[in-house]
Amino acid sequence: MPRVKATSAGPVPFTPEEEAFADNEEATRTADRAIKDQRRAEAAQIKADNQVRQIINASPTQIDNWIDNNVTNLAEAKELFKRLAKAISAIGREAFVN
C-alpha cells in the first residue's frame, strides 16, 4: 500500500523521493532496534557472569587478594582480562553510546 501524507486537500501519495526517505528511516529504526537488542543480550550475559559480579561487589583489597590467589598463569590472566574487557565495553556503551 503506498504511503500518503495528510494535506488540507486530503491524502496525497508520497513522491518517490519521500518513499525512499521513509524506507531508509524505517530501515535505520529496525537496525537500531536490532543493535539495542543485541547489546541488551550481551549485557545480560556479562551480568550473569559470577566472576564479574564478584569483582563488582568487591573492595579494592578483595580484588587484589582474589587476583593474587586465583590468577596464577597466563591463560587465567587472559580469561580474566577478557571478562573485564567485556564488562567495561558494556558499561561504556551504556554510558556513552545509548
C-alpha positions as CSV (number, residue, x, y, z in Angstrom):
1,M,0.0,0.0,0.0
2,P,1.5,3.4,-1.0
3,R,2.2,5.9,1.8
4,V,0.2,9.1,1.9
5,K,0.7,12.4,3.6
6,A,-2.1,14.5,5.0
7,T,-2.7,17.8,3.4
8,S,-5.5,20.4,3.6
9,A,-6.7,18.9,0.3
10,G,-6.8,15.4,1.7
11,P,-4.4,12.5,1.5
12,V,-1.6,12.8,-1.2
13,P,0.7,9.9,-2.2
14,F,4.4,10.2,-1.3
15,T,6.7,11.2,-4.1
16,P,9.4,8.6,-5.0
17,E,11.9,10.6,-3.0
18,E,9.7,10.7,0.1
19,E,9.1,6.9,-0.3
20,A,12.8,6.3,-0.4
21,F,13.4,8.5,2.6
22,A,10.7,6.8,4.6
23,D,12.1,3.4,3.6
24,N,15.6,4.5,4.7
25,E,14.2,5.8,8.0
26,E,12.3,2.6,8.7
27,A,15.4,0.5,7.9
28,T,17.5,2.7,10.2
29,R,15.0,2.2,13.1
30,T,14.9,-1.5,12.5
31,A,18.7,-1.7,12.6
32,D,18.9,0.5,15.7
33,R,16.4,-1.8,17.5
34,A,18.5,-4.9,16.5
35,I,21.7,-3.3,17.8
36,K,20.0,-2.4,21.1
37,D,18.5,-5.9,21.4
38,Q,22.0,-7.4,20.8
39,R,23.6,-5.1,23.4
40,R,20.9,-5.9,26.0
41,A,21.6,-9.6,25.4
42,E,25.3,-9.1,25.7
43,A,24.9,-7.1,28.9
44,A,22.7,-9.7,30.4
45,Q,25.3,-12.4,29.6
46,I,28.0,-10.3,31.3
47,K,25.8,-9.5,34.3
48,A,25.2,-13.3,34.7
49,D,29.0,-14.0,34.9
50,N,29.7,-14.9,38.5
51,Q,33.3,-13.6,38.5
52,V,32.3,-10.3,37.1
53,R,29.6,-10.0,39.8
54,Q,32.2,-10.8,42.5
55,I,34.6,-8.2,41.2
56,I,31.8,-5.6,41.0
57,N,30.9,-6.2,44.6
58,A,34.4,-6.5,45.9
59,S,36.6,-3.9,47.6
60,P,39.9,-2.9,46.1
61,T,41.7,-5.1,48.7
62,Q,39.5,-8.1,48.0
63,I,40.1,-7.7,44.2
64,D,43.9,-7.6,44.9
65,N,43.6,-10.8,47.0
66,W,41.4,-12.6,44.6
67,I,43.7,-11.9,41.6
68,D,46.8,-12.9,43.7
69,N,45.1,-16.2,44.7
70,N,43.3,-17.1,41.5
71,V,45.2,-15.8,38.6
72,T,48.4,-17.8,38.5
73,N,49.2,-18.3,34.9
74,L,48.9,-16.6,31.5
75,A,45.7,-18.5,30.5
76,E,43.9,-17.4,33.7
77,A,45.1,-13.8,33.3
78,K,43.8,-13.8,29.7
79,E,40.5,-15.2,30.7
80,L,40.1,-12.6,33.5
81,F,41.2,-9.8,31.1
82,K,38.5,-10.9,28.5
83,R,35.8,-10.8,31.2
84,L,36.8,-7.4,32.4
85,A,37.1,-6.0,28.8
86,K,33.6,-7.3,28.1
87,A,32.2,-5.7,31.3
88,I,34.0,-2.4,30.5
89,S,32.7,-2.5,27.0
90,A,29.1,-3.0,28.2
91,I,29.4,-0.2,30.7
92,G,31.0,2.1,28.2
93,R,28.2,1.5,25.6
94,E,25.6,2.2,28.2
95,A,27.2,5.4,29.4
96,F,28.5,6.8,26.1
97,V,26.6,5.4,23.2
98,N,22.9,4.8,24.2
